[in-house]
């Protein structure tokens, strides 16, 4: 009889502790919606507006380089803190690419996006933004 009582008690303890021992931490998703400063070398008056809803990212980007205006926009996705989107240039600078893909990683504090671009001229390089609003 004591064995049955012990096993019943042991089973009850195991079931009640099982749920607590399986805690899973879920990090809060950082909101990326807003205005971001383009902090890449050589650009002026450079800003990006990023909008995200349900994992879909909409990206708009304006910059000036040596007095020339440049505008691109695109859409993509977000998985965790990785953002990937395809852009098309609507106001080009002569000699620059007209399409590309940006892959960005959101920092842990949510204030910077850093990564790479690959364009339709087969060029690749760094790209980064800092949150301003």
N, C-alpha and C positions, 0 to 999 in steps of 0.2 A: 504494500500500500504506500509506503514512504517513497518507493521508487516512482510510482505513478504520480504522486504529488510533486516530487522533485522535477520530473520530466515536464509536467504541465506548467509548473512555475518557470522552468528554464525556457520552454517554448514561448510562453507569454512575454518574458523579458526579451527574448531574441526578436520577436515580432515588433514590440514597441520600440526597441532601439534601432531596428533596421532602418526605419524611415529617417531617423536623425543622423545616422552615420552616412547616409547617401545624399547629404546636402550638396547642392550644386550651386556654385556662385555664378550669377549672371551679371555681367558688367552692364551698366546703364549706357544706352546708345547715345553718343554725342551728336547734338544737332549741328548740321553743317550749313543750314540755310543762312544766307546773309551776304555781306560784302567782304571781299578778300582783296588785299593788296598784292599785286604781282611784285615779288621781290627779286626778280631775275636781273642780272647785270645788264646795264645799257638801256633799259626801258624807262620811260617817264609817263606820268599820269596814267599809270597802269592799274586797272582794277578788274576783278572778276565778280560776277554775281552768281551764286550757286543756290539752286532750289532742289530740294529733295522731297519726294513723297512716295511712300511705300517702296523704297529701294530704287526708284527711278530718279536719276540725277539730270537736271537741266543746267547747262553751263553757258554763260555769256561772258565774253572777255574783250576789253578795250585796252589798247596801249598806244603809245607814241614812241617811235624810234627815229632818231635824227630828224625830228619834225614831221615825220610821216605817220598818218593814222592807220590803225590796223584793228579790225573787228573780226571775231570768230565766235561761233556758237555751236553747241552740240548737245547730245544726250548720251546717257550711259546708265551704269548700274553701280550700286554700292553693296559690297559684301563685307560685313564687319567694318573695319577701318580702311579698307581698300576701295578706291573709287576709280573706275575705268569708264572713259567716255570717248566718243568719236566726235571730232570737230570739223566744220566746214567754214572756210574763210569767206566772209561777205564783203569785206573791204580790205583787199590785199595790199601788201607792199611789194613793189616790183622785185622779182627774183626770189621772193619767199614762197614757201609751200602754200597750197590752197586746201589741203586736207591733212588730218593727222589723228593720232590716238594718244591720249594722255592717261598715264597710270600714276595715281597719287596715293600716298599713305598718310592718313590722319594721325597727328601726334597724339600721345596719351593725354595731354592737357587740352586737346581740341583746338589749339590756336595756330597750328601750321599744317600745310599740306605740301608734301615733298615727293618728287618722283621723277618720271621721265616722259618725254614726248618722242614719238616716232612720226615722221611726216611722209607725205607721198613723194618726196624727193630722196627717200631712203636715208634721211638724216635722223640722228638720235641725239638727245641731250637732256640735261637736267631742267626741271621746271619746279618752281615753288611759290607758295602763296602764304600770306600771314593774315589772320582774321583781323578785320578792323571794325566790323559791326555785325 
